[in-house]
């Protein structure tokens, strides 16, 4: 099974491709325009050739929540932008790879499956270095935080039984 995992952001989207449990490809798409729609378009343009090249069975996206993992309310504009990006990715997947399915995973769920502590008292700033350390320790590669999150999502999905994680 070929799985595309995505840590979606309108400025820097990390992605990883897993073949069964093996990480086979990863990268990051960046967009720097002040125009939100142009940034989303650039992210979609970057994902387009990946979906064309790989016969993706499943896409796993990090779920967008109206609050952060520590319970703080997210800025409504940020929340809306991330929801638009998720929708754009779903439309792209439907167009390029209509047989692939999309699933969503909460950040706390995939991190728990990777053994990364989250929750009360854990600041977002400490999670990103922990994610990168996890990838370094488990895959022996150094990547930025967006790619590390995508790899972590894929690791959690491919190495932990489905019924042990709250994917939706």
Residue frames as a rotation matrix with the C-alpha (Angstrom) as fourth column:
UNK 1
0.580 0.815 0.000 0.00
0.815 -0.580 0.000 0.00
0.000 0.000 -1.000 0.00
UNK 2
-0.526 -0.711 0.467 1.30
0.709 -0.670 -0.221 3.45
0.469 0.215 0.856 -0.93
UNK 3
0.480 0.647 -0.592 0.50
0.874 -0.413 0.256 6.19
-0.079 -0.640 -0.764 1.56
UNK 4
-0.303 -0.464 0.832 0.98
0.426 -0.848 -0.317 9.95
0.853 0.258 0.455 1.22
UNK 5
0.241 0.332 -0.912 1.12
0.966 -0.171 0.194 11.74
-0.092 -0.928 -0.362 4.56
UNK 6
-0.123 -0.167 0.978 0.79
0.500 -0.862 -0.084 15.51
0.857 0.479 0.189 4.74
UNK 7
-0.172 0.052 -0.984 1.44
0.859 -0.482 -0.175 18.13
-0.483 -0.875 0.039 7.39
UNK 8
0.049 0.313 0.949 -0.50
0.886 -0.453 0.104 20.87
0.462 0.835 -0.299 5.62
UNK 9
0.015 -0.042 -0.999 0.23
0.562 -0.826 0.043 24.55
-0.827 -0.562 0.011 6.07
UNK 10
0.884 0.396 0.249 -0.32
0.424 -0.452 -0.785 27.45
-0.198 0.799 -0.567 3.71
UNK 11
0.702 -0.687 -0.187 3.31
-0.699 -0.715 0.002 28.53
-0.135 0.129 -0.982 4.05
UNK 12
-0.435 -0.877 -0.202 5.22
-0.881 0.461 -0.104 25.25
0.185 0.133 -0.974 4.39
UNK 13
0.660 0.736 0.153 3.67
-0.746 0.666 0.013 21.83
-0.092 -0.123 0.988 3.75
UNK 14
-0.517 -0.815 0.261 5.64
-0.788 0.572 0.227 18.71
-0.335 -0.088 -0.938 4.62
UNK 15
0.644 0.702 -0.304 4.87
-0.764 0.609 -0.213 15.42
0.036 0.370 0.928 2.90
UNK 16
-0.505 -0.758 0.413 6.11
-0.718 0.635 0.287 11.84
-0.480 -0.152 -0.864 2.98
UNK 17
0.352 0.528 -0.773 5.48
-0.822 0.570 0.014 8.75
0.448 0.630 0.634 0.87
UNK 18
-0.332 -0.360 0.872 5.45
-0.726 0.688 0.008 5.35
-0.602 -0.631 -0.490 2.54
UNK 19
-0.041 0.286 -0.957 5.36
-0.685 0.690 0.235 2.02
0.728 0.665 0.168 0.75
UNK 20
0.391 0.298 -0.871 3.85
0.471 0.749 0.467 -0.24
0.791 -0.593 0.152 3.38
UNK 21
0.853 -0.063 -0.519 6.05
0.480 -0.295 0.826 0.62
-0.205 -0.953 -0.221 6.41
UNK 22
-0.131 -0.986 0.103 9.04
0.931 -0.086 0.355 1.97
-0.341 0.143 0.929 4.45
UNK 23
0.525 0.143 -0.839 9.63
-0.001 -0.986 -0.169 5.70
-0.851 0.090 -0.518 4.00
UNK 24
0.179 -0.445 0.877 10.52
0.904 0.427 0.032 6.09
-0.389 0.787 0.479 0.31
UNK 25
-0.394 -0.274 0.877 10.28
0.668 -0.741 0.069 9.84
0.631 0.613 0.475 -0.37
UNK 26
0.310 0.496 -0.811 9.74
0.889 -0.453 0.063 13.09
-0.336 -0.741 -0.582 1.49
UNK 27
-0.591 -0.529 0.609 9.92
0.698 -0.714 0.057 16.82
0.405 0.459 0.791 1.00
UNK 28
-0.198 0.459 -0.866 8.49
0.631 -0.617 -0.471 20.23
-0.750 -0.640 -0.168 1.69
UNK 29
-0.142 0.255 0.956 6.59
0.857 -0.452 0.248 22.73
0.495 0.855 -0.154 -0.44
UNK 30
-0.448 -0.057 -0.892 6.87
0.662 -0.692 -0.288 26.38
-0.601 -0.720 0.347 0.54
UNK 31
0.093 0.521 0.848 4.81
0.835 -0.505 0.218 29.40
0.543 0.688 -0.482 -0.46
UNK 32
-0.548 -0.474 -0.689 5.59
0.801 -0.536 -0.268 32.98
-0.243 -0.699 0.673 0.49
UNK 33
-0.530 0.399 0.749 2.97
0.357 -0.695 0.623 35.19
0.769 0.598 0.226 -1.13
UNK 34
-0.950 0.299 0.095 0.91
-0.247 -0.526 -0.814 37.59
-0.194 -0.796 0.573 0.98
UNK 35
-0.165 0.913 -0.372 -2.12
-0.958 -0.058 0.281 36.32
0.235 0.403 0.885 -0.95
UNK 36
-0.211 0.141 0.967 -3.63
-0.619 0.747 -0.244 33.25
-0.757 -0.650 -0.070 0.76
UNK 37
0.798 0.588 0.134 -5.17
-0.256 0.532 -0.807 31.87
-0.546 0.609 0.575 -2.44
UNK 38
0.567 -0.670 -0.479 -1.82
-0.659 -0.020 -0.752 32.10
0.494 0.742 -0.453 -4.25
UNK 39
-0.410 -0.714 0.567 -0.12
-0.909 0.367 -0.195 30.24
-0.069 -0.596 -0.800 -1.37
UNK 40
0.156 0.548 0.822 -2.74
-0.380 0.801 -0.463 27.48
-0.912 -0.240 0.333 -1.46
UNK 41
0.924 0.192 -0.331 -2.38
-0.367 0.195 -0.910 27.28
-0.110 0.962 0.251 -5.23
UNK 42
0.112 -0.967 -0.229 1.40
-0.883 0.009 -0.470 26.90
0.456 0.255 -0.853 -4.91
UNK 43
-0.419 -0.197 0.886 1.03
-0.711 0.678 -0.185 24.09
-0.565 -0.708 -0.424 -2.35
UNK 44
0.551 0.711 0.437 -1.46
-0.216 0.628 -0.748 22.32
-0.806 0.318 0.499 -4.63
UNK 45
0.779 -0.333 -0.531 0.85
-0.577 -0.050 -0.815 22.76
0.244 0.942 -0.231 -7.63
UNK 46
-0.276 -0.938 0.209 3.62
-0.945 0.225 -0.236 21.14
0.175 -0.262 -0.949 -5.58
UNK 47
-0.290 0.252 0.923 1.46
-0.470 0.803 -0.367 18.17
-0.834 -0.540 -0.115 -4.57
UNK 48
0.617 0.637 -0.462 0.13
-0.680 0.136 -0.720 17.63
-0.396 0.758 0.517 -8.10
UNK 49
0.169 -0.584 -0.794 3.25
-0.787 0.406 -0.465 15.90
0.594 0.703 -0.391 -9.55
UNK 50
-0.751 -0.407 0.521 3.62
-0.652 0.581 -0.486 13.77
-0.105 -0.705 -0.702 -6.41
UNK 51
0.016 0.852 0.524 0.11
-0.434 0.478 -0.764 12.41
-0.901 -0.215 0.377 -6.83
UNK 52
0.696 0.198 -0.690 0.81
-0.718 0.151 -0.680 11.82
-0.030 0.969 0.247 -10.53
UNK 53
-0.173 -0.897 -0.408 4.10
-0.829 0.356 -0.431 9.99
0.532 0.264 -0.805 -9.91
UNK 54
-0.953 -0.193 0.232 3.01
-0.298 0.725 -0.621 7.73
-0.048 -0.661 -0.749 -7.06
UNK 55
-0.321 0.865 -0.386 0.02
-0.059 0.389 0.919 5.42
0.945 0.318 -0.074 -7.19
UNK 56
-0.866 -0.079 0.493 -1.32
-0.456 -0.275 -0.846 6.58
0.202 -0.958 0.202 -3.83
UNK 57
-0.483 0.703 -0.523 -3.80
0.537 0.709 0.458 4.31
0.692 -0.059 -0.719 -2.08
UNK 58
0.511 0.611 -0.605 -4.35
0.842 -0.215 0.494 6.51
0.172 -0.762 -0.624 0.96
UNK 59
-0.256 -0.504 0.825 -3.71
0.153 -0.864 -0.480 10.10
0.954 0.003 0.298 1.98
UNK 60
0.250 0.259 -0.933 -3.36
0.955 0.092 0.282 10.89
0.159 -0.962 -0.224 5.67
UNK 61
-0.074 -0.173 0.982 -3.75
0.164 -0.974 -0.159 14.55
0.984 0.149 0.101 6.63
UNK 62
-0.843 -0.158 -0.515 -3.19
0.535 -0.133 -0.835 16.12
0.064 -0.978 0.196 10.00
UNK 63
0.128 0.992 0.022 -6.61
0.945 -0.129 0.301 17.23
0.302 -0.017 -0.953 11.23
UNK 64
-0.661 -0.219 0.718 -7.26
0.104 -0.974 -0.201 20.94
0.743 -0.058 0.666 11.60
UNK 65
-0.100 0.588 -0.803 -8.67
0.981 0.193 0.019 21.91
0.165 -0.786 -0.596 14.98
UNK 66
0.551 0.363 0.751 -10.14
0.298 -0.927 0.229 25.22
0.780 0.098 -0.619 16.13
UNK 67
0.876 -0.333 0.348 -7.80
-0.467 -0.405 0.787 25.05
-0.121 -0.852 -0.510 19.13
UNK 68
0.018 -0.946 -0.324 -4.16
-0.796 0.182 -0.577 24.11
0.605 0.268 -0.750 19.61
UNK 69
-0.007 -0.083 -0.997 -2.96
0.224 0.971 -0.083 20.94
0.975 -0.224 0.012 21.32
UNK 70
-0.875 -0.351 -0.335 -2.53
0.399 -0.129 -0.908 22.89
0.275 -0.927 0.253 24.54
UNK 71
-0.169 0.934 -0.315 -6.17
0.967 0.095 -0.236 24.03
-0.190 -0.345 -0.919 24.37
UNK 72
-0.536 -0.059 -0.842 -5.59
0.077 -0.997 0.021 27.63
-0.841 -0.053 0.538 23.28
UNK 73
0.603 0.787 0.132 -8.03
0.289 -0.061 -0.955 29.02
-0.743 0.615 -0.264 20.71
UNK 74
-0.399 -0.687 0.607 -6.55
0.825 0.019 0.564 29.22
-0.399 0.726 0.560 17.22
UNK 75
-0.637 0.125 -0.761 -6.81
-0.306 -0.947 0.101 32.46
-0.707 0.297 0.641 15.27
UNK 76
0.307 0.884 0.353 -10.00
0.065 0.351 -0.934 32.15
-0.950 0.309 0.050 13.17
UNK 77
0.612 -0.138 -0.779 -8.21
-0.761 -0.371 -0.532 33.37
-0.216 0.918 -0.332 10.02
UNK 78
-0.529 -0.848 -0.030 -5.56
-0.841 0.520 0.150 30.68
-0.112 0.104 -0.988 10.45
UNK 79
-0.444 0.461 0.768 -8.22
-0.052 0.842 -0.536 28.03
-0.895 -0.278 -0.350 11.06
UNK 80
0.644 0.731 -0.226 -10.13
-0.216 -0.110 -0.970 29.10
-0.734 0.674 0.087 7.93
UNK 81
0.247 -0.638 -0.729 -6.95
-0.968 -0.196 -0.156 29.11
-0.044 0.744 -0.667 5.80
UNK 82
-0.753 -0.551 0.361 -6.04
-0.567 0.821 0.070 25.58
-0.335 -0.152 -0.930 6.93
UNK 83
-0.060 0.820 0.569 -9.57
0.084 0.572 -0.816 24.35
-0.995 -0.002 -0.103 6.20
UNK 84
0.706 0.267 -0.656 -9.40
-0.566 -0.346 -0.749 25.84
-0.427 0.900 -0.093 2.72
UNK 85
-0.253 -0.882 -0.398 -6.08
-0.967 0.237 0.090 24.12
0.015 0.408 -0.913 2.13
UNK 86
-0.649 0.091 0.755 -7.52
-0.187 0.943 -0.274 20.79
-0.737 -0.319 -0.596 3.30
UNK 87
0.453 0.886 0.095 -10.42
-0.032 0.123 -0.992 21.24
-0.891 0.446 0.084 0.88
UNK 88
0.487 -0.342 -0.804 -8.05
-0.862 -0.340 -0.377 22.10
-0.144 0.876 -0.460 -1.98
UNK 89
-0.651 -0.745 0.145 -6.00
-0.727 0.667 0.163 18.95
-0.218 0.001 -0.976 -1.25
UNK 90
-0.300 0.634 0.713 -9.19
0.054 0.758 -0.650 16.85
-0.952 -0.157 -0.262 -1.24
UNK 91
0.717 0.568 -0.405 -10.25
-0.325 -0.242 -0.914 18.30
-0.617 0.787 0.011 -4.61
UNK 92
0.046 -0.802 -0.596 -6.78
-0.999 -0.038 -0.026 17.67
-0.002 0.596 -0.803 -6.06
UNK 93
-0.741 -0.329 0.586 -6.75
-0.424 0.905 -0.027 14.09
-0.521 -0.268 -0.810 -4.80
UNK 94
0.155 0.893 0.422 -10.20
0.052 0.419 -0.906 13.47
-0.986 0.163 0.019 -6.24
UNK 95
0.730 0.104 -0.675 -9.06
-0.597 -0.384 -0.704 14.81
-0.332 0.917 -0.219 -9.61
UNK 96
-0.006 -0.881 -0.472 -5.62
-0.967 0.125 -0.221 13.13
0.254 0.456 -0.853 -9.87
UNK 97
-0.879 -0.367 -0.304 -6.05
-0.249 0.898 -0.363 10.00
0.406 -0.243 -0.881 -7.78
UNK 98
-0.146 0.951 0.273 -9.80
-0.832 -0.267 0.485 9.34
0.534 -0.156 0.831 -7.44
UNK 99
0.413 0.318 -0.853 -9.39
0.051 0.927 0.370 5.84
0.909 -0.197 0.367 -6.00
UNK 100
-0.659 -0.683 -0.316 -7.27
0.377 0.064 -0.924 7.02
0.651 -0.728 0.216 -3.06
UNK 101
0.516 0.807 -0.287 -9.01
0.635 -0.136 0.760 7.62
0.575 -0.575 -0.583 0.23
UNK 102
-0.305 -0.553 0.775 -8.32
-0.185 -0.764 -0.618 10.45
0.934 -0.332 0.131 2.66
UNK 103
0.450 0.366 -0.815 -8.13
0.751 0.339 0.567 10.02
0.484 -0.867 -0.122 6.42
UNK 104
0.285 -0.273 0.919 -7.44
-0.344 -0.924 -0.168 12.59
0.895 -0.268 -0.357 9.12
UNK 105
0.196 -0.297 -0.935 -5.43
0.819 0.573 -0.011 12.23
0.539 -0.764 0.355 12.30
UNK 106
0.974 0.129 0.187 -5.20
-0.006 -0.809 0.588 14.55
0.227 -0.574 -0.787 15.29
UNK 107
0.212 -0.963 0.166 -1.69
-0.505 -0.253 -0.825 15.76
0.837 0.091 -0.540 16.10
UNK 108
-0.031 -0.214 0.976 -1.94
-0.992 0.125 -0.004 14.40
-0.122 -0.969 -0.216 19.65
UNK 109
0.818 0.409 0.404 -2.92
-0.368 0.913 -0.179 10.96
-0.442 -0.002 0.897 18.29
UNK 110
0.814 -0.553 -0.174 -0.02
0.111 0.443 -0.889 10.51
0.570 0.705 0.422 15.89
UNK 111
0.007 -0.846 0.534 2.45
-0.692 -0.389 -0.608 11.96
0.722 -0.365 -0.588 18.38
UNK 112
0.315 0.168 0.934 1.23
-0.875 0.432 0.218 9.57
-0.367 -0.886 0.283 21.08
UNK 113
0.989 0.082 0.126 1.75
-0.023 0.911 -0.412 6.67
-0.149 0.405 0.902 18.65
UNK 114
0.471 -0.879 0.080 5.32
0.108 -0.032 -0.994 7.91
0.876 0.476 0.080 18.15
UNK 115
0.266 -0.337 -0.903 5.89
0.938 0.305 0.162 8.27
0.221 -0.891 0.397 21.89
UNK 116
-0.712 -0.444 0.544 5.99
0.362 -0.896 -0.258 12.08
0.601 0.014 0.799 21.81
UNK 117
-0.433 0.523 -0.734 4.38
0.852 -0.028 -0.522 13.63
-0.294 -0.852 -0.433 24.88
UNK 118
-0.620 0.350 0.702 1.62
0.174 -0.811 0.559 16.21
0.765 0.469 0.442 24.28
UNK 119
0.209 0.854 -0.477 -1.13
0.788 0.142 0.599 17.78
0.579 -0.501 -0.643 26.34
UNK 120
0.951 0.287 0.118 -1.41
0.154 -0.768 0.622 20.15
0.269 -0.573 -0.774 29.26
UNK 121
0.702 -0.691 -0.173 1.78
-0.108 -0.344 0.933 22.03
-0.704 -0.636 -0.316 29.97
UNK 122
-0.151 -0.745 0.649 3.49
0.716 0.370 0.592 20.99
-0.681 0.554 0.478 26.73
UNK 123
0.197 0.153 -0.968 4.15
-0.305 -0.929 -0.209 24.02
-0.932 0.337 -0.137 24.51
UNK 124
0.965 0.227 0.133 3.96
0.071 0.265 -0.962 23.85
-0.254 0.937 0.240 20.72
UNK 125
0.573 -0.805 -0.152 7.53
-0.784 -0.485 -0.387 25.18
0.238 0.341 -0.909 20.53
UNK 126
-0.234 -0.684 0.691 8.81
-0.810 0.530 0.251 22.05
-0.538 -0.501 -0.678 22.28
UNK 127
0.520 0.525 0.674 6.87
-0.094 0.819 -0.566 19.68
-0.849 0.231 0.475 20.02
UNK 128
0.912 -0.151 -0.382 8.63
-0.400 -0.117 -0.909 20.58
0.092 0.982 -0.167 16.79
UNK 129
-0.096 -0.995 0.014 12.15
-0.967 0.090 -0.238 19.73
0.236 -0.036 -0.971 18.10
UNK 130
-0.223 0.082 0.971 10.73
-0.535 0.823 -0.192 16.51
-0.815 -0.563 -0.140 19.57
UNK 131
0.816 0.563 0.131 9.26
-0.160 0.437 -0.885 15.60
-0.556 0.701 0.447 16.17
UNK 132
0.620 -0.656 -0.431 12.59
-0.670 -0.157 -0.725 16.24
0.408 0.738 -0.537 14.43
UNK 133
-0.349 -0.733 0.584 14.44
-0.923 0.378 -0.077 14.20
-0.165 -0.566 -0.808 17.07
UNK 134
0.283 0.546 0.788 11.98
-0.328 0.828 -0.455 11.32
-0.901 -0.130 0.414 16.56
UNK 135
0.975 0.087 -0.204 12.74
-0.218 0.203 -0.954 11.30
-0.041 0.975 0.217 12.82
UNK 136
0.188 -0.980 -0.071 16.49
-0.883 -0.136 -0.450 11.51
0.431 0.147 -0.890 13.42
UNK 137
-0.344 -0.313 0.885 16.36
-0.804 0.585 -0.105 8.65
-0.485 -0.748 -0.453 15.95
UNK 138
0.206 0.582 0.786 14.08
-0.127 0.813 -0.569 6.40
-0.970 0.017 0.241 13.87
UNK 139
0.920 0.189 0.343 15.03
0.308 0.194 -0.932 7.21
-0.242 0.963 0.120 10.26
UNK 140
0.069 -0.986 -0.151 18.53
0.699 -0.060 0.712 8.64
-0.711 -0.155 0.686 10.69
UNK 141
-0.217 -0.108 0.970 17.70
0.834 -0.537 0.127 11.75
0.508 0.836 0.206 8.65
UNK 142
-0.584 0.024 -0.812 17.66
0.509 -0.768 -0.389 15.41
-0.632 -0.640 0.436 9.58
UNK 143
-0.371 0.581 0.724 14.63
0.773 -0.238 0.588 17.30
0.514 0.778 -0.361 8.28
UNK 144
-0.817 0.182 0.547 12.72
-0.337 -0.921 -0.197 20.47
0.468 -0.345 0.813 9.07
UNK 145
-0.793 0.502 0.344 9.70
-0.278 0.205 -0.939 20.37
-0.542 -0.840 -0.023 11.39
UNK 146
0.103 0.884 -0.455 7.12
-0.921 -0.088 -0.380 20.18
-0.376 0.458 0.805 8.58
UNK 147
-0.019 -0.195 -0.981 8.73
-0.655 0.743 -0.135 17.13
0.755 0.640 -0.142 7.00
UNK 148
-0.937 -0.348 0.035 9.27
-0.237 0.558 -0.795 15.62
0.257 -0.754 -0.605 10.47
UNK 149
-0.407 0.865 0.293 5.54
-0.633 -0.036 -0.773 15.94
-0.659 -0.500 0.562 11.16
UNK 150
0.352 0.530 -0.771 4.64
-0.928 0.304 -0.215 14.29
0.120 0.792 0.599 7.84
UNK 151
-0.376 -0.568 -0.732 7.06
-0.403 0.811 -0.423 11.43
0.834 0.136 -0.534 8.55
UNK 152
-0.929 0.063 0.364 5.71
-0.341 0.234 -0.911 11.11
-0.143 -0.970 -0.196 12.09
UNK 153
0.039 0.997 -0.059 2.16
-0.884 0.007 -0.468 10.87
-0.467 0.070 0.882 10.77
UNK 154
0.324 0.034 -0.945 3.25
-0.753 0.615 -0.236 8.17
0.573 0.788 0.225 8.34
UNK 155
-0.737 -0.640 -0.216 5.20
-0.335 0.624 -0.706 6.30
0.587 -0.448 -0.674 10.99
UNK 156
-0.659 0.561 0.500 2.20
-0.562 0.074 -0.824 6.32
-0.500 -0.824 0.266 13.32
UNK 157
0.323 0.871 -0.371 -0.12
-0.909 0.176 -0.379 5.13
-0.265 0.460 0.848 10.57
UNK 158
0.345 -0.216 -0.913 2.11
-0.623 0.676 -0.395 2.38
0.702 0.705 0.098 9.20
UNK 159
-0.577 -0.723 -0.379 3.52
-0.171 0.561 -0.810 1.08
0.798 -0.403 -0.448 12.51
UNK 160
-0.877 0.381 0.295 0.57
-0.298 0.052 -0.953 1.24
-0.378 -0.923 0.067 14.89
UNK 161
-0.684 0.669 0.291 -2.62
0.729 0.650 0.217 -0.69
-0.044 0.360 -0.932 14.43
UNK 162
-0.600 0.518 0.609 -5.47
0.138 -0.683 0.717 1.39
0.788 0.515 0.338 13.06
UNK 163
0.391 0.894 -0.220 -7.76
0.373 0.065 0.926 0.67
0.841 -0.444 -0.308 15.98
UNK 164
0.060 -0.438 -0.897 -5.23
0.996 -0.031 0.082 2.04
-0.063 -0.898 0.435 18.48
UNK 165
-0.892 -0.399 -0.211 -5.34
0.374 -0.915 0.149 5.55
-0.252 0.054 0.966 17.02
UNK 166
0.196 0.938 -0.288 -8.23
0.513 -0.348 -0.785 8.00
-0.836 0.006 -0.549 16.80
UNK 167
-0.651 -0.526 0.547 -7.78
0.711 -0.171 0.682 8.78
-0.265 0.833 0.486 13.09
UNK 168
-0.266 0.629 0.730 -11.00
0.593 -0.490 0.639 10.75
0.760 0.603 -0.243 12.68
